[in-house]
Amino acid sequence: MDKLQNTIEILREYNQEHVIDLLEKLDEDKRRELIKQIDNIDFHQITELYNNTKKQIEFKESKIEPLEYLDKEKISQEQKNQFDKLGEEIVKEGQYAVVTMAGGQGTRLGHSGPKGTFKLDVYGKGKYLFEILAENLKEANREYNARIPWYIMTSKENNKETVDFLEKNSYFGYDKNNVVVFTQSELPIVNEQGKLMIGKDLKIKEASDGNGGTYSSLRSSGCLADMKERGIKWIFIGSVDNALLKMVDITLLGMAKYKNVQIASKSVVKANPHEKVGVFCKMNGHPKVIEYSELPIKMAEEVDSEGELKYGESHIMCNLYTIEAIEKVSKEPLMYHSAYKKNSYIDESGKEVIPSEPNSYKFESFIFDAFEFFDDIAILRGKREDDFAPVKNKEGVDSPKTAKELYEKFWNRS
């Protein structure tokens, strides 16, 4: 009984009395499950995050400046060869691993299932996004005579479906012993008054804590320990929805090694000042990416003496780290951003309410917020037509149609 009493006191302290009412109505088993879930919630953190939704993001006090980069097209052949040789050695020596963030659902694409199971209509018969990535890795293994471990991060929501899909398709010919699937951590969703929302399963509703949760999830899942055991020194992290993602770019890897940095990233030039992508910059002497929703219009439109956008290097989720860097940031709390979303919930009378307007906040950290823990980052500017064919929207920009065109054009040129 002490356990229940203790839980009730915590809920009272944080004004979550509606959860107490629910606890009192549940049978013994359901109550035990809910108490276990409540025990794992950091209520202080959730209160802070909710209070932050009322604040405006201000950059006034910060010193913001553009970040240096190297353009892959413009570096000399000699320099490229030097980078490639360094990068190739790392891959051949078995010191390189790849992480794919695949926690999302294909809802925005009108696809019911994990995003990686979406089939892109290429070359008539089509290819799944997971299949495209598996081919990419198999090709690198052949080219560098390597066996690159592939870590796939799912969410609690899509983990079973993802694993079943990969099993059914025999991992698209990728050696199963070199594939590790792990799940991402979650945070509770709160309503506009900061109250925890109750789901249909009579538990507190939770959602994945953003791609910034990748670092701590690598640690808590045991994947980081597994990488160390395999002798991994460099880790690439990318998302499942870029049909042109180069997960093994020896030029990027060699450049990072040559410049002696712990983190590196590939960028492409923004299509226009208002494209919805995060941009690289330096803030108070540290590398940073400012999300498009938080970038002041004046900064977005600023140009340099060459007439190029001053903040035009867009982050395309193409990130590289030393294992020490992952270890470091996996222990650091990242800043969280709130997203105002629609979420169904169970009301006091036990009825499900399906909102037509956003009614709740989910909290997520962004993977690039960890860049601020470092003094430097190496940026390699790639080309949109070679590196970036995202599948995000059902139609229009960054849709299956645009990704198919970019993918086919690239492979027809290659």
C-alpha positions as CSV (number, residue, x, y, z in Angstrom):
1,M,0.0,0.0,0.0
2,D,3.0,2.3,0.7
3,K,3.9,2.2,-3.0
4,L,0.4,3.4,-4.0
5,Q,0.5,6.1,-1.4
6,N,3.9,7.3,-2.5
7,T,2.7,7.5,-6.1
8,I,-0.4,9.4,-5.1
9,E,1.7,12.0,-3.2
10,I,3.9,12.5,-6.2
11,L,0.9,13.0,-8.5
12,R,-0.6,15.5,-6.0
13,E,2.6,17.4,-5.8
14,Y,2.6,17.9,-9.6
15,N,-1.1,18.6,-9.9
16,Q,-1.9,15.4,-11.7
17,E,-5.0,14.5,-9.6
18,H,-6.8,13.1,-12.7
19,V,-4.2,10.2,-12.7
20,I,-5.1,9.5,-9.1
21,D,-8.8,9.1,-10.0
22,L,-7.7,6.7,-12.7
23,L,-5.5,4.6,-10.4
24,E,-8.5,4.2,-8.0
25,K,-10.7,2.8,-10.8
26,L,-8.2,0.3,-12.2
27,D,-8.0,-3.4,-11.3
28,E,-4.9,-4.7,-9.4
29,D,-2.9,-5.7,-12.5
30,K,-3.6,-2.5,-14.5
31,R,-2.9,-0.4,-11.4
32,R,0.5,-2.1,-11.0
33,E,1.4,-1.4,-14.6
34,L,0.5,2.3,-14.3
35,I,2.4,2.7,-11.1
36,K,5.5,1.2,-12.7
37,Q,5.1,3.7,-15.6
38,I,4.7,6.7,-13.2
39,D,7.8,5.6,-11.3
40,N,9.9,6.1,-14.5
41,I,8.6,9.6,-15.1
42,D,10.8,12.6,-14.1
43,F,7.9,15.0,-13.1
44,H,10.3,17.8,-12.4
45,Q,11.6,17.6,-16.0
46,I,8.1,17.4,-17.5
47,T,7.0,20.5,-15.5
48,E,10.1,22.4,-16.7
49,L,9.5,21.4,-20.3
50,Y,5.8,22.4,-20.1
51,N,6.8,25.8,-18.6
52,N,9.2,26.3,-21.4
53,T,6.4,26.1,-24.0
54,K,5.3,29.5,-22.7
55,K,8.7,31.1,-23.5
56,Q,10.0,32.6,-26.8
57,I,13.3,31.5,-28.1
58,E,15.7,34.4,-28.0
59,F,19.1,34.7,-29.7
60,K,19.7,38.3,-28.8
61,E,22.5,37.6,-26.3
62,S,24.3,35.1,-28.5
63,K,27.1,35.8,-30.9
64,I,26.1,34.0,-34.2
65,E,28.5,33.6,-37.1
66,P,28.7,31.4,-40.2
67,L,30.6,28.1,-40.0
68,E,33.5,27.1,-42.3
69,Y,33.0,24.2,-44.6
70,L,34.9,22.4,-47.4
71,D,33.1,22.0,-50.7
72,K,33.5,18.4,-52.0
73,E,33.4,19.7,-55.6
74,K,36.2,22.3,-55.1
75,I,38.8,20.5,-53.0
76,S,41.9,19.5,-55.0
77,Q,42.3,15.9,-56.3
78,E,45.3,15.6,-54.1
79,Q,43.4,16.6,-51.0
80,K,40.5,14.3,-51.9
81,N,42.8,11.4,-52.4
82,Q,44.4,12.1,-49.0
83,F,41.0,12.1,-47.3
84,D,39.8,9.0,-49.1
85,K,42.9,7.0,-48.1
86,L,42.4,7.9,-44.5
87,G,38.7,7.1,-44.6
88,E,39.2,3.8,-46.5
89,E,41.7,2.6,-43.9
90,I,39.2,3.1,-41.0
91,V,36.4,1.1,-42.9
92,K,38.8,-1.7,-44.0
93,E,40.1,-2.1,-40.4
94,G,36.5,-2.7,-39.1
95,Q,36.4,0.5,-37.1
96,Y,33.2,1.9,-38.7
97,A,29.6,1.4,-37.8
98,V,26.3,2.9,-39.1
99,V,23.2,3.8,-37.1
100,T,19.8,4.3,-38.9
101,M,17.1,6.3,-37.2
102,A,13.9,4.5,-38.1
103,G,11.4,5.3,-35.3
104,G,8.9,7.1,-37.4
105,Q,5.7,6.0,-39.0
106,G,4.8,6.7,-42.7
107,T,1.6,8.5,-41.8
108,R,2.5,11.7,-43.6
109,L,3.1,9.7,-46.7
110,G,-0.3,8.0,-46.4
111,H,1.5,4.7,-45.5
112,S,0.4,2.6,-42.6
113,G,3.5,1.2,-41.2
114,P,7.1,2.1,-40.2
115,K,8.6,4.6,-42.6
116,G,11.4,2.2,-43.6
117,T,8.8,-0.2,-45.0
118,F,7.6,2.4,-47.5
119,K,8.2,1.3,-51.1
120,L,9.6,4.0,-53.4
121,D,8.4,3.5,-56.9
122,V,11.8,3.3,-58.6
123,Y,12.5,1.4,-61.9
124,G,9.0,0.0,-62.1
125,K,9.2,-2.6,-59.5
126,G,10.0,-0.3,-56.6
127,K,12.3,-0.6,-53.6
128,Y,11.7,-0.3,-49.9
129,L,13.6,2.5,-48.0
130,F,15.2,-0.2,-45.8
131,E,16.2,-2.1,-49.0
132,I,17.9,1.0,-50.5
133,L,20.0,1.4,-47.3
134,A,20.9,-2.3,-47.2
135,E,22.1,-2.1,-50.8
136,N,24.1,1.0,-50.0
137,L,25.9,-0.9,-47.1
138,K,26.4,-4.2,-49.1
139,E,28.1,-2.1,-51.8
140,A,30.4,-0.5,-49.3
141,N,31.2,-3.9,-47.7
142,R,32.2,-5.2,-51.2
143,E,34.2,-2.2,-52.1
144,Y,36.2,-2.0,-48.9
145,N,36.2,-5.7,-48.0
146,A,34.5,-4.9,-44.7
147,R,31.6,-6.1,-42.5
148,I,30.0,-2.9,-41.3
149,P,27.7,-3.3,-38.3
150,W,24.3,-1.8,-38.9
151,Y,22.3,-0.5,-35.8
152,I,18.7,0.3,-36.5
153,M,16.8,2.5,-34.0
154,T,13.0,1.9,-33.9
155,S,10.4,3.3,-31.6
156,K,8.2,1.3,-29.1
157,E,5.4,2.0,-31.5
158,N,7.0,0.4,-34.6
159,N,9.6,-2.0,-33.2
160,K,7.7,-5.3,-33.7
161,E,6.5,-4.3,-37.2
162,T,10.1,-3.3,-38.2
163,V,11.7,-6.5,-36.9
164,D,9.0,-8.7,-38.6
165,F,9.4,-6.8,-41.8
166,L,13.2,-7.2,-41.8
167,E,13.0,-10.9,-40.9
168,K,10.4,-11.5,-43.6
169,N,12.7,-9.9,-46.2
170,S,15.8,-11.7,-44.8
171,Y,17.3,-8.2,-44.0
172,F,17.6,-7.7,-47.8
173,G,20.6,-9.9,-48.0
174,Y,22.5,-8.1,-45.2
175,D,24.2,-10.4,-42.7
176,K,21.8,-10.7,-39.7
177,N,24.8,-11.1,-37.3
178,N,25.8,-7.5,-38.2
179,V,22.3,-6.0,-37.6
180,V,21.3,-4.8,-34.2
181,V,17.8,-3.4,-33.6
182,F,17.2,-1.2,-30.6
183,T,14.4,1.1,-29.4
184,Q,14.3,4.8,-28.6
185,S,13.3,6.2,-25.3
186,E,10.1,8.1,-24.8
187,L,8.6,11.1,-22.8
188,P,5.0,11.7,-21.7
189,I,2.7,14.0,-23.7
190,V,0.9,16.8,-21.8
191,N,-2.2,18.8,-22.7
192,E,-2.4,22.6,-22.9
193,Q,-2.8,22.8,-19.1
194,G,0.3,20.6,-18.5
195,K,-1.7,17.6,-17.5
196,L,-0.5,14.1,-18.5
197,M,-2.7,12.6,-21.1
198,I,-4.3,9.1,-20.7
199,G,-4.4,6.8,-23.7
200,K,-6.9,4.1,-24.8
201,D,-4.8,1.5,-23.0
202,L,-5.3,3.4,-19.7
203,K,-1.7,4.3,-19.5
204,I,0.0,7.7,-19.7
205,K,0.5,8.6,-23.4
206,E,4.1,8.9,-24.4
207,A,6.0,9.7,-27.6
208,S,9.6,9.2,-28.8
209,D,11.8,11.9,-27.4
210,G,13.2,13.1,-30.8
211,N,16.3,12.1,-32.8
212,G,18.4,13.7,-30.0
213,G,17.4,10.7,-27.9
214,T,19.6,8.5,-30.2
215,Y,22.7,9.1,-28.0
216,S,21.2,8.0,-24.7
217,S,19.3,5.2,-26.4
218,L,22.6,3.8,-27.8
219,R,23.9,3.7,-24.3
220,S,20.9,2.3,-22.5
221,S,20.2,-0.4,-25.1
222,G,23.8,-1.7,-24.8
223,C,24.6,-0.8,-28.4
224,L,27.5,1.5,-27.3
225,A,29.0,-1.4,-25.3
226,D,28.6,-3.7,-28.3
227,M,30.3,-1.2,-30.6
228,K,33.3,-1.0,-28.2
229,E,33.5,-4.8,-28.1
230,R,33.7,-4.8,-31.9
231,G,36.5,-2.2,-31.9
232,I,34.4,0.5,-33.5
233,K,36.1,4.0,-33.6
234,W,33.7,6.0,-35.8
235,I,29.9,6.0,-36.0
236,F,27.7,7.4,-38.7
237,I,24.1,8.4,-37.8
238,G,21.5,9.0,-40.6
239,S,17.8,8.7,-41.1
240,V,15.8,6.1,-42.9
241,D,14.0,8.5,-45.3
242,N,16.8,9.8,-47.5
243,A,17.0,7.7,-50.7
244,L,20.4,9.1,-51.6
245,L,22.0,8.9,-48.1
246,K,25.7,7.8,-48.4
247,M,26.3,6.1,-45.1
248,V,29.9,5.3,-46.0
249,D,31.4,8.4,-47.4
250,I,35.2,7.9,-47.1
251,T,35.9,11.6,-48.1
252,L,33.8,12.8,-45.1
253,L,35.4,10.2,-42.8
254,G,38.9,11.0,-43.9
255,M,38.4,14.7,-43.6
256,A,37.2,14.3,-40.0
257,K,40.2,12.2,-39.2
258,Y,42.6,14.6,-41.0
259,K,41.1,17.6,-39.2
260,N,41.3,15.7,-35.9
261,V,37.7,16.6,-34.9
262,Q,35.3,14.4,-32.9
263,I,32.2,15.3,-35.1
264,A,31.6,15.9,-38.7
265,S,28.6,16.4,-41.0
266,K,27.6,16.7,-44.6
267,S,25.6,19.7,-45.8
268,V,23.9,20.9,-49.0
269,V,23.2,24.5,-50.0
270,K,19.7,25.6,-49.1
271,A,17.4,25.6,-52.1
272,N,16.1,29.1,-51.1
273,P,16.3,31.3,-47.9
274,H,13.0,29.9,-46.6
275,E,13.5,26.2,-47.2
276,K,12.4,24.2,-44.1
277,V,15.8,22.9,-43.1
278,G,18.1,23.5,-40.1
279,V,21.2,25.5,-40.9
280,F,24.8,25.3,-39.5
281,C,26.4,28.2,-37.7
282,K,28.6,29.0,-34.8
283,M,27.0,30.3,-31.7
284,N,29.2,31.6,-28.9
285,G,32.1,29.8,-30.4
286,H,30.5,26.4,-30.6
287,P,29.0,24.6,-33.7
288,K,25.2,24.7,-33.8
289,V,22.3,24.0,-36.1
290,I,19.4,26.4,-35.9
291,E,16.1,24.8,-36.8
292,Y,14.2,26.5,-39.6
293,S,11.2,27.2,-37.2
294,E,13.6,29.1,-34.9
295,L,15.7,31.0,-37.5
296,P,14.9,34.7,-37.6
297,I,13.8,35.8,-41.2
298,K,16.6,38.5,-41.3
299,M,19.3,35.9,-40.7
300,A,17.7,33.4,-43.2
301,E,18.0,36.0,-46.0
302,E,21.4,37.4,-45.2
303,V,24.0,37.0,-48.0
304,D,27.9,37.3,-48.0
305,S,30.2,39.3,-50.3
306,E,29.9,36.5,-52.9
307,G,26.1,36.8,-52.9
308,E,25.7,33.4,-51.3
309,L,23.5,32.8,-48.3
310,K,25.5,33.5,-45.1
311,Y,23.6,30.7,-43.4
312,G,23.0,28.5,-46.3
313,E,24.6,25.2,-45.2
314,S,21.7,22.9,-44.4
315,H,21.8,20.0,-42.1
316,I,20.7,16.8,-43.9
317,M,21.0,14.3,-41.1
318,C,24.3,13.0,-42.3
319,N,26.4,13.0,-39.1
320,L,29.6,11.3,-38.1
321,Y,31.1,10.9,-34.6
322,T,34.1,9.3,-32.9
323,I,32.9,6.7,-30.3
324,E,34.3,9.0,-27.6
325,A,31.9,11.8,-28.8
326,I,28.9,9.5,-28.6
327,E,30.0,8.3,-25.2
328,K,30.3,11.9,-24.0
329,V,26.9,13.2,-25.3
330,S,25.1,10.0,-24.3
331,K,25.5,11.2,-20.7
332,E,24.6,14.9,-21.3
333,P,21.0,16.2,-21.0
334,L,20.1,17.9,-24.2
335,M,17.8,20.8,-24.7
336,Y,14.2,19.8,-25.5
337,H,11.9,21.5,-28.1
338,S,8.1,21.3,-27.8
339,A,5.9,20.3,-30.7
340,Y,2.2,21.3,-30.6
341,K,0.3,18.3,-31.9
342,K,-3.1,16.5,-32.1
343,N,-3.5,13.6,-29.7
344,S,-6.5,11.6,-28.8
345,Y,-7.1,10.9,-25.1
346,I,-9.5,9.3,-22.5
347,D,-11.4,11.9,-20.6
348,E,-12.6,11.7,-16.9
349,S,-15.7,9.7,-17.9
350,G,-13.6,7.1,-19.7
351,K,-14.6,8.3,-23.2
352,E,-12.1,8.6,-26.0
353,V,-11.8,12.2,-27.3
354,I,-10.4,12.6,-30.9
355,P,-9.4,16.3,-31.4
356,S,-9.7,18.1,-34.7
357,E,-7.1,20.8,-33.6
358,P,-3.7,20.5,-31.9
359,N,-4.3,20.0,-28.2
360,S,-1.1,18.8,-26.6
361,Y,2.7,19.1,-26.4
362,K,5.2,16.4,-27.2
363,F,8.9,17.1,-26.3
364,E,11.8,16.2,-28.4
365,S,15.5,16.8,-28.5
366,F,17.3,17.3,-31.8
367,I,20.4,15.3,-32.7
368,F,22.3,18.4,-33.6
369,D,21.8,20.1,-30.2
370,A,24.7,17.9,-29.1
371,F,27.1,19.7,-31.4
372,E,27.3,22.5,-28.9
373,F,29.3,20.3,-26.5
374,F,32.2,20.5,-29.0
375,D,34.6,23.3,-30.0
376,D,34.7,22.3,-33.7
377,I,32.9,20.3,-36.4
378,A,34.1,19.5,-39.9
379,I,31.5,20.2,-42.6
380,L,31.7,18.8,-46.1
381,R,29.4,20.4,-48.6
382,G,27.9,17.8,-50.9
383,K,25.4,18.2,-53.7
384,R,21.7,17.9,-53.4
385,E,21.4,15.7,-56.5
386,D,24.0,13.3,-55.1
387,D,23.2,13.3,-51.4
388,F,19.7,14.4,-50.5
389,A,16.4,12.8,-51.7
390,P,14.2,12.9,-48.6
391,V,10.8,11.2,-48.5
392,K,8.8,13.3,-46.1
393,N,5.6,14.6,-47.6
394,K,2.9,12.8,-49.6
395,E,3.1,15.3,-52.5
396,G,5.1,18.3,-53.6
397,V,8.5,19.1,-52.2
398,D,10.5,16.2,-50.5
399,S,7.8,13.7,-51.7
400,P,8.1,10.1,-53.1
401,K,7.8,11.7,-56.6
402,T,10.8,14.0,-56.1
403,A,12.9,11.3,-54.3
404,K,12.2,8.8,-57.2
405,E,13.4,11.4,-59.8
406,L,16.6,12.2,-57.8
407,Y,17.3,8.5,-57.2
408,E,16.9,7.4,-60.8
409,K,18.8,10.4,-62.2
410,F,21.7,9.7,-59.8
411,W,21.9,6.0,-60.6
412,N,21.6,6.6,-64.3
413,R,24.6,9.0,-64.1
414,S,26.7,6.7,-61.9
